[in-house]
Amino acid sequence: MKTSRVTDLAPFIVRLAQGSFMAGHGAQKLFGAFGGPGLEGTSQFMEMLGLKPGRPWATLAGLSEFGGGVLTALGLLNPLGPLGVMGSMAMATTKAHWGKPIWVTEGGAELPVLNLAVSTALMIREPDKYSLDRVLGIRLPTWIGPLGLAGILLAVRYTGVGTEEQQQEQQQEGAQDEAREELAGEAS
């Protein structure tokens, strides 16, 4: 199959953008870079989500995002980079955003789901012309992708979807939002 310069550039652009943003997102968690909470703040957030103890979960999330993002941006060791991103985004979807409307403006999983889709597409595609895998002639075994996906599904299943405390908090927040809207309506 002959490809054009455009079809060679398209996955490179997507890979570079997603990988860079995910690496930055992970750096926020691990190092407090770009105004992020660092490992301490992320650990507290993980515990709030019911992932206890929080520090190992925060470390795992940060490494998945940072490492997965760097590998994705470089196009190195595919599918390990996209799998790292997918693991973190699957947990974010089920633990932090579950039960909310899909849109990010409502606290929903719009962005994690988009990252899951992009990572899936990058994982199942051959490394692009500008990836380090292609340049260096690296080709990991094809069974790594399905095995990684199975591991992600098991981890998500192990932690469960949402927590009882989290669901109660979301219901309380919803009731408070409704009360605020009602008061605002009465005031106008």
VENVEN-V691117 format. One record per helix or strand of 3 or more residues. SS is the DSSP state (hx for helix, st for strand). FROM is the first residue (numbers start at 0). TO is the last residue. If there is no record, write none. Layout:
# VENVEN-V691117
ss = [SS	SS]
from = [FROM	FROM]
to = [TO	TO]
This chain:
# VENVEN-V691117
ss = [hx	hx	hx	hx	hx	hx	hx	hx	hx	hx]
from = [4	32	37	53	79	103	109	131	142	163]
to = [30	34	47	73	95	105	123	135	158	186]
